[in-house]
Amino acid sequence: MYYGNNTRKINRQKRGDLSGPIYTILMIVFVIVAAIMLYNYFQSRTSVLTTQAQISIVNPQLAGNVYSVTVENIGTTPVTITSISIYPQNSQTPMVTQTLSTTINPGQSTSIVGTASNQFITGNKYIVVVEGYAQGNQEVATESIAISQ
C-alpha cells in the first residue's frame, strides 16, 4: 500500500508547525524588551527635564529711594538668591546693588526691601535683575521692568 508517503507529509507538517510558536515567543520577547528600553529612555529624559531652577520677579515696586521686589521660585529645586541690581533704563551702571544669601524653596517667594542712595524718578523705567544659583552651582537669573511711582 501507499501509506508511507502520506506519513512523511504528516510528519513534515508537524515539524513545520513548531516554528510558528517559537517565532511568536521570540516576537513577544522582542516587543517586551523594546518597550522596557523605551520606558527607561523616557523616564531618564523626564527626570532631567523636571529638575529646573527658575525664579521670577513678581511685584517690583520703586518709590522715592525705596525698593521692594518679590522673587518667587517657580522651578523644582531650591534656589539661593545672591544679588539684586537695579539699573536705570538704557544704562550699564546700576543704581542699586545689594548682596544677599536667601534660599527659596520651590513654590515659595521672598521680598527684598532696601533703599537706594539716589531717588527713583517718578514715571521712569528701571530694570531689576535678580541673580542666584541652584544645586551644582547652576546659575539662575531673571529680570523685570519696574516703573517708579
C-alpha positions in Angstrom: 0.0 0.0 0.0 0.9 3.6 -0.4 0.6 4.8 3.2 4.3 5.6 3.6 4.3 8.9 1.6 1.3 10.2 3.5 3.0 9.6 6.8 6.0 11.6 5.7 3.8 14.6 4.7 2.1 14.5 8.1 5.5 14.4 9.9 6.8 17.3 7.9 3.8 19.4 8.7 4.2 18.7 12.4 7.9 19.8 12.3 6.9 23.0 10.4 4.2 23.9 12.9 6.8 24.0 15.7 8.5 27.2 14.2 5.2 29.2 14.5 5.1 29.1 18.3 8.9 29.8 18.6 8.6 32.7 16.2 5.6 34.1 18.3 7.5 33.7 21.6 10.6 35.5 20.1 8.4 38.4 18.8 6.8 38.8 22.2 10.2 38.8 24.0 11.4 41.4 21.4 8.4 43.7 21.9 8.8 43.5 25.7 12.5 44.3 25.6 11.8 47.2 23.2 9.1 48.6 25.5 11.3 48.4 28.5 14.1 50.2 26.7 11.7 53.0 25.5 10.2 53.3 29.0 13.7 53.7 30.6 14.7 56.3 27.9 11.7 58.5 28.5 11.9 58.2 32.3 15.5 59.4 32.2 14.6 62.3 29.9 11.7 63.3 32.2 13.8 63.3 35.3 16.3 65.6 33.6 13.6 68.0 32.4 11.7 68.1 35.7 14.7 69.3 37.7 14.7 73.0 36.9 16.0 76.1 38.7 13.9 79.1 37.8 12.9 82.3 39.5 10.5 85.1 38.7 10.2 88.7 39.8 6.5 89.0 40.8 6.0 92.5 42.1 8.8 95.1 41.7 7.9 98.5 43.4 10.0 101.6 43.4 9.1 104.8 45.2 11.3 107.7 46.4 14.5 105.9 47.2 12.9 102.7 48.5 12.5 99.4 46.5 10.6 96.3 47.3 10.9 93.3 45.0 9.2 89.9 45.5 11.0 87.0 44.0 9.3 83.6 43.5 10.9 80.2 42.9 8.9 78.7 40.0 11.3 75.8 39.5 11.5 72.4 41.1 14.7 72.8 43.1 15.8 75.3 45.9 17.5 78.5 44.7 19.8 80.8 46.7 19.4 84.4 45.8 22.8 86.1 45.8 22.2 89.7 44.5 19.8 92.2 43.2 20.7 95.1 40.9 18.5 98.0 39.7 19.5 99.8 36.5 18.0 103.0 35.0 16.7 102.2 31.5 19.5 102.5 28.9 22.3 102.5 31.5 25.0 100.0 32.2 25.7 101.4 35.7 23.4 100.1 38.5 21.7 102.5 40.8 21.3 99.7 43.4 23.5 96.6 44.1 22.6 94.5 47.1 24.3 91.2 48.0 22.1 88.5 49.5 22.2 84.9 50.7 18.5 83.9 50.8 17.3 80.4 49.9 13.9 80.0 48.4 12.3 76.5 48.1 10.1 75.6 45.1 6.8 77.4 45.2 7.9 79.9 47.8 8.7 83.6 47.5 10.7 86.2 49.4 10.6 90.0 49.4 13.7 92.1 49.1 13.4 95.6 50.5 16.1 98.3 50.6 17.0 101.9 49.9 18.9 103.4 47.1 21.4 106.2 47.5 19.5 108.3 44.9 15.8 108.9 44.3 13.9 106.9 41.7 12.4 109.4 39.2 8.6 109.1 39.1 7.4 107.6 35.9 10.8 106.4 34.7 11.5 102.7 33.9 14.1 100.7 35.7 15.5 97.2 35.0 15.5 94.9 38.1 18.0 92.0 37.9 18.0 89.2 40.4 20.7 86.5 40.4 21.4 83.3 42.3 22.3 79.7 42.0 20.8 76.3 42.4 22.2 72.8 43.2 25.5 72.1 41.5 26.2 75.9 41.2 23.8 76.2 38.3 23.4 80.0 37.7 19.9 81.4 37.8 18.9 84.9 36.9 15.8 86.9 35.9 15.0 90.5 35.1 11.9 92.7 35.1 11.0 96.2 34.2 9.7 98.4 37.1 8.1 101.9 36.7 8.9 104.2 39.6 5.8 105.7 41.4 
